[in-house]
């Protein structure tokens, strides 16, 4: 199972610090970009300054924002490898516009849902993308607890989309990772479990070994 460390910071200095730590053991980094409108907190997310972070990790950008179509160009220009947008923040029309741009840049586009959104609501997009994220905590700060009902959403997606890439985001530890993996998740993100450990690399490798 692929494990991606999450960066959720208020300023570029914090982002740079955590990216530097992740660069010692990870291949990808997951950057949370929260606008304090779609979410109840705000995190750093200035795409024009991403080059100042200085790293060689693959970049997954999680846009927890009200109008992701306004953020796409900046992150594509910054070199994002995968962009995650939320079903709750788009229409089928804006999704198509965003998908066209990511396809032109050969960038992956993943569609996420919040905990309160039924997985069934993703059905209109099954033929438009094969990458989905189940957000297992409420959009916002790291350190929240995994919501067990999200396991059923992962299981539903795996049943309906056998070849899909399914990511689970939030509240990861050894127990919740096992539950998510058994339900059919391919990727898990983690912030607190990794970076609150005295040895982030050890924590990362523990999750990776499950």
N, C-alpha and C positions, 0 to 999 in steps of 0.2 A: 504494500500500500504506500502511495506517495504521501509524504508529510511536507507541508509548507509552513515555515514560520511566519507569523503575522506581526506586522509593524503597525502600531496604532499610537501615534504620538502627537503632541500639540505643536511641536516646532521641528525645524529641519535638523537641529542639533541632535535631538532625540532619535530621529529617523536615521541619521548618519551613524550614531552609536550602535543601534540595534542591527542595522544592515551590516555593519562591520563585524559584529559578533556572528551573525548568521552566515556570513561569507566564509567562516572557518569550517563549516560542515554541511551547509545546504546547497542545493542547486537552484532553487526558486525562492523568491520572497513575495509575500502577500501584503500589499499596502492598502490599509483601510483609509478611504477618503470619505469623511462624514461632514455634512454641511450644516448641522444643527437645525435643519428643517425636516428632512426625511428622518433624521435621527434626533435624539435628545442631547447629543454632544457634538463638538466640532473637533476634527483632527486635521493635521497638516496634509495639504494636498495640492501644492503648487507645481503643476507639471512643468512649468517653464524653468524651474530650479532643480528638477530631478537630476540633471547632469552634475550638479554640485555634490550630490551624495557620493558619487564615485564608487561604483561597484561593477562586478561582472556577472551578478546573479540574473537569472531570468526573472522578469517582473510580471506579477499578476496584480492588477489594480481593481479593487473592489469599490465601485462607485455607489456609495450609500447616499445618494443625492436626489433631489427632486427632479431635476432636468438633466439626465445623463447625456442627452444629445448635445448639450452645450460644453461638455467636458471631453468628449471623445477625441476631437482633433488634437488637443494639447497632449493627451497621453499617447496617442499614436505617434506624434512627433517626438515624444520623449523616449520612445523605444519599447513601449509595453509589448509583452508577448501574449498576454491574455487579459481581456477586460471583462469584468463581471458587472452586469446591470440588473436592476430589480424589476420584476414583473409589475410591481405596484407603482412604478414611476414611468411606465411607458405605455404607448398604444401600439397596436400592430403596425401602424404607419411609421412611428418613430423607430420601432425595432427594425423595420426594413431599411430605413435610412442608415441606422447605425451599422447593421450587418453589411450593407454595401461598402461602407468605409473600411470596416475591419477586414473584409474579404480582399479588398484592393491592396491592403498592406500585409496580407497573409498573417493576420493576428486572430487568435482564437476569441470567440465571443461566447460567454457563459451567461445563462439566465438564472437569477436567484429568486427565491421567495422567502418572505418573512414567516415567522412561526405561526401567525394567525391565518395565513393564506393557504387554502386547500391545495394540495398538489394537483388535484384535478384541473385547477385553473391553468396549468401549464400545457394542457392538451392541445390548444390551437397552435402551439409552437413546436410540437413534436416533429413536424416535417421541415422546420426552419433552422433548428440547431440540434446538436446532439450532446450539448454540454449544459449541465444544470447544477445549481448549488442549492442545498437545503441549509438555510440559516437556522442553526439549532439554539440560538439565543436571540434576544431582541437587538435590532440594529443599534450600535452605539459602542460603548467602551468595552475593553477586554476585561476578563475576570468573572464573567457571568457563568451561571450554572447551566449545563446541558439540559434541554427540555426533552424528556424521554419520549414524548409522543412523536418527535421528529423521526424516530426509527421507522415508524409506519410509513412516513412519506418517502423515505429512502427505499423501503421495500416496494412501495407502489410504483415508483419511477423505474426501478430495476425490472419489475414485472412488465410494465408497459413499454419500456425502451431497453431491451436486453443489451444493446450495443452502445448505449449512452455512456458518457463520462459523468460520474456523479461525485460532486464534492460536498463534504459536510463541514460546516464552519461554526466553531464556537463550543466552548466547554469541554474541550478534549482532555482526557486523561486515559490511563490504561484501560479502565473499565468502559468508558463511553466510546473509545476507539474500537474496542472489540465488538460492541453492539452495532456500531455503524458499519464496520467491515462485514459482519455476518449478514447485515441487511442488504448489502450490495454496494456500499460506497467504494470508490476508487482512490479518492484523495481526501485528506483531512488537513485542516489548518489548525495551528496552535500558537497562542501567544503566551499566556500565563504559565502553562505547564513547562514550556521551554525556557522562557526568559526569567522566570522567578526561581528557577533551579540554580544552585551555586555553580553547576556545570551544565550550561545550556546544550553543549554537544552531547553529553551523556543522556539528557532528557530526550533530545531529538532522536538519538539512536535507539532508545528504549521504545519510543512510539514506532519507529521505523521497523523494529523487529517483530511487531505484533502481526 
